[in-house]
Amino acid sequence: MLRNEGTLDRALRIIAGLILLALVFIGPKTLWGLVGLVPLITGLLGNCPVYQIFGFNTCPLKKG
């Protein structure tokens, strides 16, 4: 699986995912915080399926 997310993009996704997941345990305590799994997983993997569909790439590495 090729990476299509740059370092900043990945870091922001991980932070946003953790903040959203915190909503499950802290704050309103709703299950809507589980939406945070999506940016967290894509940030950890470095690959976003939506980026692939639209041809976006924030990763600075060149494809060989």
C-alpha positions in Angstrom: 0.0 0.0 0.0 1.5 3.3 -1.1 1.6 6.3 1.2 -0.3 9.3 0.0 -0.2 11.5 3.2 2.7 13.7 4.2 4.1 14.1 7.7 2.0 17.1 8.6 -1.1 15.6 7.2 -0.6 12.4 9.2 0.2 14.3 12.4 -3.0 16.4 12.1 -5.1 13.3 11.4 -3.7 11.5 14.5 -4.3 14.5 16.7 -7.8 15.0 15.4 -8.6 11.3 15.8 -7.4 11.3 19.4 -9.4 14.4 20.2 -12.6 12.9 18.7 -12.0 9.6 20.5 -11.7 11.5 23.8 -15.3 12.5 23.3 -16.3 9.0 24.0 -14.7 9.1 27.5 -14.6 12.8 28.4 -17.1 15.5 27.7 -20.4 14.6 26.1 -19.6 10.9 26.3 -21.4 10.0 23.0 -20.5 7.3 20.6 -20.1 10.0 17.9 -16.5 10.2 19.1 -15.9 6.8 17.4 -15.8 8.8 14.1 -12.3 9.7 15.3 -11.1 6.2 14.4 -11.2 7.1 10.7 -8.6 9.9 10.9 -6.6 8.0 13.5 -6.3 4.9 11.4 -5.6 6.7 8.1 -3.0 8.8 9.9 -1.3 5.8 11.4 -1.3 3.9 8.1 -0.3 7.0 6.0 -2.9 6.1 3.3 -6.2 7.7 2.7 -8.7 5.9 0.4 -10.5 9.2 -0.4 -7.1 10.7 -1.5 -6.7 7.8 -3.9 -10.1 8.2 -5.4 -9.5 11.9 -6.2 -5.8 11.6 -6.9 -4.5 13.7 -4.1 -1.1 13.1 -2.6 0.5 15.1 0.2 3.5 12.8 0.6 6.7 14.4 -0.6 8.2 11.0 -1.8 8.3 10.6 -5.5 6.9 7.4 -7.1 9.4 5.3 -8.9 
